[in-house]
């Protein structure tokens, strides 16, 4: 079965998926089970912001394949723990082959943790989700070309995060975060994953404070 150019593509199991979801074996489970599903909790969202920063300039598959290495290196992305990392921890991270050893990105992650540690529990979750657009007002993408790289909401979210002292949170990164964490649903119209979640407004999901999701998730957009 074929799909229109740039549209959903049938995999070996016959199910239609967004084309990127079949571009690498590692992507299938991520596409089917994580990308576009609502993510809540300050620590979980800090992880996704951090991985977005590391993904900048790289392919998302590079980050996905190192995700467990990142989690081990950054104390599970628990804000309170990362905020007290020392200079010795920084040197450890710069020598860790299980992550992307980029000095600027490591420093941004540590700095962001220190900023977020001063916020109230649930404040990061509340701020990010306040920029989720009304699902009913968004056109459903039918082909890859219909998926935007930035939106007015991602520009506004980026501006607010920067204003509050966070780094590596540009508009494109902010939109990738919104896609990955379910603030928007950019699965293509014929994608089987979208069919399962059709009609659900992610803004109604239950929120937590600094907890992680029971199932692992991540950030970044494989569209890029």
N, C-alpha and C positions, 0 to 999 in steps of 0.2 A: 504494500500500500504506500503510495507516495503522498506528499503534502505539497501545497503551494510553495514556491520559492521563498525560503526564509521562514516558513511555517513549521508547525509541529512535525516531528519525524517519528516514524515507527521504529521501535527497537526490535531486537531479536525475539522478544516476548510478544510482539505485535502491538504493544501499547504505545500511543503517541506521547512524545515528550518534547520539551523545548530542545532545539538542536544541540545546545551546549551540554545538556544532560547526557548525551551519548558520545560526546567528543573524547572522553577518557573513561576508563573503567571506574576510576575513583569517584567520578561525578555522579554515577547513577543513584547510589544510595543518598548522597547529599541532596541531589535534585528532588528525589521522591519523598524523603523523610524530613529534611531540614529547611531548605531554602524557601523563604516565603511564609514559614510558620511563625506565629507570634512568639517573641522572646521577651521575657520580663525578668526583672531582678537587677539590681545595680551591678553586682559582680559579673553576671552573665553579659550585660551590655558593655561593661568595661572591657571584657575579653574581646568582644566584637569590634569595639572602637580600636583597640590595640592591634588586632590582626589586620584591620583595614589599613592602619598606618604602615605595617610591615609589608602589606601587599602592594603599596604604591610603587609603580614602575615595574612590577613583576606580574607574572600570570598567577591567577588565584590557585591553580592546581599546585603551585610551588608551596603556598601557605598551607593548603589543605593537607598535603602529605607530611607536613611538619607540625601539625596542630598539637599532637600529643607532646612533642618536644617543647613547644612553646608553653604548654600548660605546666609541664614539669619545671621548666626554667623560671617561670613567673608565678610560682606558688599557687597554681590553679586560678590565677587572675583574681585572687581575693584582694580587694582594694586595700583593706587594712594591713595586709601583710606586705604587699608591694610598696606601699607608701613608706615603709620603714627600711627598705633595702639600703644597704650601705655602699660605700665606694668599692668595698671588696666584692659585693654582689654585682656591681656594675662591671668590674673586671671579669668576673666569672661569666657573665652574659656575653661579653665581647669575645670570650674564648670558646663559647658553647657551639659546637658544630651542629647541634640539633635544631638551631633556630637560624634566622637571618641576622648575621652579625653586622648590623648597620648602626654605627654609633649614634647618629642623629635620631633614628627611630627608637633605639633603646632608651636614650635620654628622654625622648618625648613620652614614652610609656611610663617611665618612672615619675616624670614630672606630672603627668596626668593623674597618676594614682595619688600623689601628694595633694593635688588640688581636690580631687573627689573625696578624699578622706575627711575633708573639712565640711562636706555637705551633709545634710540630714539624711537618714535612711529613707530610701525611696525617692529621693529628689532627682537623681539621674533618670530613673525610670519614668517619673512623671514628666520631666522636661522633654525627653525624647519622644514619648508617646503623645505629647500635646501637639506635635507636628504631623501626626498621622492624618492624611486627608480623608474625606468622606468617600468610602469605597463606591458608593452609588454615583458619585459625580465624576468618576474616572473612566475613560474609554478602555475597553478590553483590548490588549494588543493581539493582533492576529498573526503578525510576522515579526521577525527580529527587528526590522527597521522601525517598528512602532514603539519600541521600548526606549524611553528617554535616558539620557546620561545624567541630567540634572533637572530639577523642577523648582518651582518657586518655594515649595516647602523645604526642599533640601538646602537651598540657598539661605533661607531664614534659619534653619536649624544650625547650619555651619556657622553663620554669623553669631548666633547666640552662644554656641559652645566656645568659639574663639573669644568672645567677650568675657566669658567666665574663666578664661585662662587655659583652655585645652589646646593642644597642638596636633598637627596632622589630621585636621578635620575639615578639609575643604568641601565645597558643594558636591563634587562628584563622589568623594568618599562618603559624605553624609547620605547621598541617595543610595549608594551601594549598601550602606547600613540599613536604610529603610527597606530595601528590597529583601535583604537576607533575614531581617528580623520581623518581617510580616507587617510592617506599617503600610506597605502597599503589596498588591499581588500582581507580579509581572510574569506569571506563567502565561504562556500563550493560550488563546481561546480554546484550541483543540487539545491542549495538553491534559492528560488524564489526571494530573495532580490538581489542576485548576477545577476540573469537574467535581472533584471530591470536596472542595472548599467553597464552591460557588454559593454566593448569597450570605457568607459570613463576614461580618464587619469586625476586623481584628481589634478595633478600639474597645470592644466590649470584653476582651479577655481579662482574666483575673490577674491582678498585679501583686507582686511580693516586694519586700524591701531589699535586702542585700543577698538574697538566696540565689542559687543556681537552678537551672531547669533540671528536671529529672532525667531528661534525655540530652545528650550533647548537641551543641549547635555551634555556629560560627558566623563570621561576617564576610563581607566582600562580595562583589558581583562577578560571576563568571562570564557575564556578557562582555566584559572588557577584555 
